[in-house]
Every structure is written in structure tokens, then in C-alpha cells.
Amino acid sequence: MKSGVISKKKMPPIDMYWMRVLLQKPYLEIQVQDQTSSRSKRNLDLDCDEHSAEKRCCRYPLVVDFESFGWDFVIVPRRYSAFYCAGDCPFLYYQQHAHAHVVQQQRQGRRGGSTEVVAPGGGGPCCSPRRVSAISMLYFDDYMNIVYGHLPGMVVEQCGCS
């Protein structure tokens, strides 16, 4: 064989039956398009401040200052934003939770066929933390050793009615 010359090998003939099978084989075509939805999820997570006129369930700022508590054994953080939840939970929030029907029935005084009246404001959903996170801190233990601690549930991330 000389250099630069490609040898031509003859391919074996394909059986006509297999040719028909290959040509008739179904296939799936997928087209992917990057689209933004015209509908967006309602954001009911509200962040408010002391000047807010919002009456619904809201997350409010709360700064915890360890020095003001007299906790001088805490090295870091000296203070942090903890947040708290407050506000009203109107009837619309009943539909968002699995226990809504039971709570609604209780408020209307229809428990087990009973006609007793339930006190207004009792048994309804209340504004409370839905998601919390941890903080990390350095502090002195009883033997003056520096300890790194991870304290769960110290920061309110999201409030809701439950």
C-alpha cells in the first residue's frame, strides 16, 4: 500500500429486511425552550418594620445583644438579628393548611354535632415562625476554654400562619 492512498474496503450488503426496520424505527424528538412563566407564585412572606402599617402575619426585626443581657462570656457575635413574627391570620390562611377545616369547624362551634359556641379569637391560626436557622458563636465555657458552638433555631427566616 502506497502512502496517501486510502484503501477501499467493500462493506457487506445490508439485508433488505433490516434496512426496512432501521428506516421505519420510531424516534422521539425533544425540543427544549427556556421560557419564563407568565404566572408567578404569590409571595406571602412579608418583612415589615416598626413603621409598617401591615396587619397580616409579618417578620419583624429583633436585635439580640448579648452584652445587654450581661452575657460577657459570649465572644462572637456580640449581637445578631434574630427577627420575630407578629400579625393577624385572617380566614384566607385557613385554605393553606391541612388542618384548616378542623380549625374552621371548631371556631364555628360544630364539633361532633355540638352547638356550643367557641370564644371568638380562640382556636384560629396564629402568626409563628415557619423556618428558622442556626447561628454560630464563640464563647468561654466554665473552665475559660474557648468553645465554638452551633445553636439551632436562633434566627427566624420565614413567618406564616399555623
C-alpha positions as CSV (number, residue, x, y, z in Angstrom):
1,M,0.0,0.0,0.0
2,K,1.4,3.4,-1.0
3,S,1.2,6.3,1.4
4,G,-1.6,8.8,0.8
5,V,-3.8,6.1,-0.8
6,I,-6.9,5.1,1.1
7,S,-7.9,1.5,0.8
8,K,-11.4,1.0,-0.2
9,K,-12.9,-2.0,1.5
10,K,-16.3,-3.2,0.4
11,M,-19.0,-3.1,3.1
12,P,-21.0,-6.3,3.4
13,P,-24.5,-5.8,1.9
14,I,-27.3,-5.0,4.4
15,D,-30.2,-7.3,4.4
16,M,-33.2,-5.6,2.9
17,Y,-35.3,-6.6,5.9
18,W,-33.0,-4.8,8.4
19,M,-32.9,-1.8,6.1
20,R,-36.7,-1.5,6.3
21,V,-36.6,-2.0,10.1
22,L,-34.0,0.7,10.5
23,L,-35.8,3.2,8.3
24,Q,-39.2,2.6,10.0
25,K,-38.0,2.7,13.6
26,P,-39.9,5.3,15.6
27,Y,-37.9,8.1,17.3
28,L,-38.6,10.8,19.8
29,E,-37.7,14.4,19.1
30,I,-37.5,16.7,22.1
31,Q,-37.2,20.5,21.9
32,V,-36.3,22.4,25.0
33,Q,-37.0,26.1,25.2
34,D,-36.0,28.4,28.1
35,Q,-39.1,30.3,29.0
36,T,-40.2,32.3,32.0
37,S,-43.6,31.6,33.2
38,S,-46.2,34.3,32.8
39,R,-47.6,33.2,36.2
40,S,-45.6,33.7,39.4
41,K,-46.2,32.3,42.8
42,R,-47.6,34.8,45.3
43,N,-45.0,35.7,47.9
44,L,-46.9,35.8,51.2
45,D,-43.7,36.1,53.2
46,L,-43.7,39.6,54.5
47,D,-40.9,41.5,56.0
48,C,-42.0,44.5,58.0
49,D,-40.6,47.1,60.3
50,E,-41.9,49.1,63.3
51,H,-43.2,51.8,60.9
52,S,-45.1,49.3,58.7
53,A,-48.9,49.6,58.5
54,E,-49.2,45.9,57.6
55,K,-51.7,44.0,59.8
56,R,-51.1,40.5,58.3
57,C,-48.5,38.0,59.6
58,C,-45.1,39.6,59.2
59,R,-41.4,39.1,60.1
60,Y,-40.1,42.0,62.2
61,P,-36.5,42.9,63.1
62,L,-35.2,42.0,66.5
63,V,-31.6,42.5,67.5
64,V,-30.3,40.3,70.3
65,D,-27.5,42.0,72.2
66,F,-25.7,39.5,74.5
67,E,-23.8,42.3,76.3
68,S,-27.1,43.9,77.3
69,F,-28.1,40.6,78.9
70,G,-24.9,40.5,80.8
71,W,-23.6,37.5,78.8
72,D,-20.0,38.6,78.8
73,F,-18.9,35.0,78.1
74,V,-20.0,35.3,74.5
75,I,-17.1,36.3,72.3
76,V,-18.7,36.4,68.9
77,P,-21.3,37.5,67.9
78,R,-21.8,40.3,70.4
79,R,-25.2,40.9,68.8
80,Y,-27.2,39.4,65.9
81,S,-30.5,39.8,64.1
82,A,-33.0,37.2,65.4
83,F,-36.3,38.5,64.0
84,Y,-39.8,37.7,65.3
85,C,-43.2,37.0,63.9
86,A,-46.4,39.0,64.6
87,G,-49.6,39.9,62.9
88,D,-53.1,38.7,62.1
89,C,-54.0,35.5,60.3
90,P,-57.3,36.2,58.5
91,F,-59.7,33.5,57.2
92,L,-57.8,33.3,53.8
93,Y,-55.0,31.4,55.6
94,Y,-57.3,28.6,56.5
95,Q,-57.2,27.2,53.0
96,Q,-53.4,26.9,53.1
97,H,-53.2,24.2,55.7
98,A,-54.4,20.6,56.0
99,H,-55.9,21.2,59.4
100,A,-57.9,24.2,58.2
101,H,-61.3,22.5,58.1
102,V,-60.9,21.3,61.7
103,V,-60.0,24.7,62.9
104,Q,-62.8,26.3,61.0
105,Q,-65.3,23.8,62.4
106,Q,-64.0,24.5,65.9
107,R,-64.4,28.2,65.6
108,Q,-67.9,27.8,64.4
109,G,-68.7,25.5,67.3
110,R,-69.7,22.5,65.2
111,R,-67.5,19.8,66.9
112,G,-69.2,16.4,66.7
113,G,-72.7,17.8,66.2
114,S,-72.4,20.1,69.2
115,T,-73.8,23.6,69.0
116,E,-71.7,25.1,71.8
117,V,-70.2,28.4,71.0
118,V,-66.4,28.8,70.9
119,A,-65.0,32.0,72.2
120,P,-64.1,34.5,69.4
121,G,-60.3,34.6,68.7
122,G,-59.8,31.1,70.1
123,G,-58.5,28.2,68.1
124,G,-57.6,30.1,65.0
125,P,-54.2,30.1,63.3
126,C,-51.5,32.3,64.7
127,C,-48.5,34.0,63.2
128,S,-45.4,32.0,64.1
129,P,-42.0,31.0,62.7
130,R,-42.2,28.7,59.7
131,R,-38.5,28.3,59.1
132,V,-35.6,29.1,61.4
133,S,-31.9,28.8,61.1
134,A,-28.9,28.5,63.4
135,I,-26.1,30.9,64.4
136,S,-22.5,30.0,65.1
137,M,-20.8,31.5,68.1
138,L,-17.6,31.5,70.1
139,Y,-17.9,31.6,73.9
140,F,-16.0,30.8,77.1
141,D,-17.1,27.7,78.9
142,D,-16.9,27.3,82.7
143,Y,-13.2,26.5,82.6
144,M,-12.4,29.5,80.4
145,N,-11.9,27.4,77.3
146,I,-12.9,29.0,74.0
147,V,-15.7,26.9,72.5
148,Y,-17.2,27.1,69.0
149,G,-20.9,26.4,69.1
150,H,-23.7,26.0,66.6
151,L,-27.1,27.0,68.0
152,P,-30.1,25.8,66.0
153,G,-33.4,27.8,65.9
154,M,-31.9,31.2,66.7
155,V,-32.9,33.2,63.6
156,V,-36.5,33.4,62.2
157,E,-36.2,33.1,58.4
158,Q,-39.9,32.9,57.5
159,C,-43.1,33.6,59.3
160,G,-46.6,32.1,58.5
161,C,-49.9,31.3,59.9
162,S,-50.4,27.9,61.5
